[in-house]
Amino acid sequence: MDIAARESRYFFKTYNRLRLDIERGEGVHLFTKQGERYLDMFAGIAVNALGYNHPRVNSAIERQLKRYIHVSNTFYQDTQIELAERLIKLTGFARIFFTNSGTEALEGALKLARRWGRDARKTAIYGLTDSFHGRTLGSLSVSGRGKYRDGYEPFLPNTDLLAFNDVEELRQKVDQQTLAVVLEFVQGEGGVNLVSREYVLELARLREKYGFLIIADEIQTGVGRTGRFFAFDYFDIRPDIVVIAKALGGGLPLGAFMGEEKLSDVFTPGVHGSTFGGNPVACAAGIATLTELIDNGVMQNAEKMGGYLKGQLEMIRTSYPKYVADLRGLGLMIGVDLLVDGTKVVESLFEEKVLLNLTNNRTLRWLPPLIIRPEHVDYAVSRFEKVLRKIGTQ
Ligand SMILES: Cc1ncc(COP(=O)(O)O)c(C=O)c1O
């Protein structure tokens, strides 16, 4: 049996997988067992910020492996503490909690909010339409995308959705009972949608008036993806809680939520916890990732290359208005709305050995490793143009 047949024999059918039998990764490339090389332009859906086989990440992992792979959170762990210290100093939040995944970090953020709002009887939590916050039931309760929600009802009580960027509805729905509004400043799975400045401004004003919490889901956008550490850094606002994951662990499972000073004493020993959260090997990879991003210029590269990629894609849009409708993004998170069959575009790019991901059926999502260089951008964009031309003549 080949790899696809074995997968389909044993797994629940949750994934549509790309037909690739991967042997190894190096930089921005993946290599198959047959020796073919693919340019990865979606980087483990925003996980592989430093690409594959990064020497600093690998040696940090090796060092920690030789010390210990796991001890329980009953113990102090210097690696975990070092990563916490770096994140807190970098972002200005007051407290952190480490998790194994994005959805688990989002759940923790909701629990923190719940405890904080208990005495004031604030209970209503809002998410935005088209949002995605994870697969567990708390995260799904505030996620807007029907594709992920349908069939999993009932959701958490007192959760509801607000129409994306609809300032009027926001004003009508939030009030004294509002506990929290959860949002992605750039929606990932929803199609790379940017929240409007007007919406953010009104959200901040209403928070001032009613005293609810703003929870920023920076799981996909955070840790430098947009060229700044957080996507909300592009806006004039500071959330009360921020949630990160994906790129944080340098490819190992690691997430976190951080909260402002006023939330520091909400949790007391035993009210929240995790067996694996903050695994020391993942934290060691996280420290290496931050060193590269912040100290060694990778985040700056993301900003620069983001501008370059967007410019190149803008030229494609201008040249092919019949195939490309719109283009949006921040840094190295760019969505291209297609007017032609998106699945066909992704398949044709795959034949050209360029890996890209489609979201929303029509948005081509560009999420390359943040270490990408101009020649990789040029190559991917030239293949994209070739594919569009081919599809256009069919
Ligand atoms: C914005 C956002 N939130 C939450 C999640 C869920 O993260 P995880 O799959 O690590 O649970 C994702 C994953 O794609 C995401 O993009």
The ligand as an SDF file (V2000), in Angstrom:
LIG
                    3D

 16 16  0  0  0  0  0  0  0  0999 V2000
   -6.5260   32.4110   14.1970 C   0  0  0  0  0  0  0  0  0  0  0  0
   -6.4740   31.0010   14.6830 C   0  0  0  0  0  0  0  0  0  0  0  0
   -6.9350   30.7040   15.9080 N   0  0  0  0  0  0  0  0  0  0  0  0
   -6.8920   29.4550   16.3850 C   0  0  0  0  0  0  0  0  0  0  0  0
   -6.3800   28.4070   15.6430 C   0  0  0  0  0  0  0  0  0  0  0  0
   -6.3330   27.0120   16.2280 C   0  0  0  0  0  0  0  0  0  0  0  0
   -5.0330   26.6660   16.5400 O   0  0  0  0  0  0  0  0  0  0  0  0
   -4.6630   25.1270   16.7800 P   0  0  0  0  0  0  0  0  0  0  0  0
   -4.9240   24.4040   15.5220 O   0  0  0  0  0  0  0  0  0  0  0  0
   -3.2110   25.1490   17.1900 O   0  0  0  0  0  0  0  0  0  0  0  0
   -5.5230   24.6650   17.9010 O   0  0  0  0  0  0  0  0  0  0  0  0
   -5.9100   28.6660   14.3570 C   0  0  0  0  0  0  0  0  0  0  0  0
   -5.4060   27.5650   13.5190 C   0  0  0  0  0  0  0  0  0  0  0  0
   -5.3630   27.6200   12.3200 O   0  0  0  0  0  0  0  0  0  0  0  0
   -5.9490   29.9940   13.8720 C   0  0  0  0  0  0  0  0  0  0  0  0
   -5.5100   30.2790   12.6300 O   0  0  0  0  0  0  0  0  0  0  0  0
  1  2  1  0
  2  3  1  0
  2 15  2  0
  3  4  2  0
  4  5  1  0
  5  6  1  0
  5 12  2  0
  6  7  1  0
  7  8  1  0
  8  9  2  0
  8 10  1  0
  8 11  1  0
 12 13  1  0
 12 15  1  0
 13 14  2  0
 15 16  1  0
M  END
$$$$
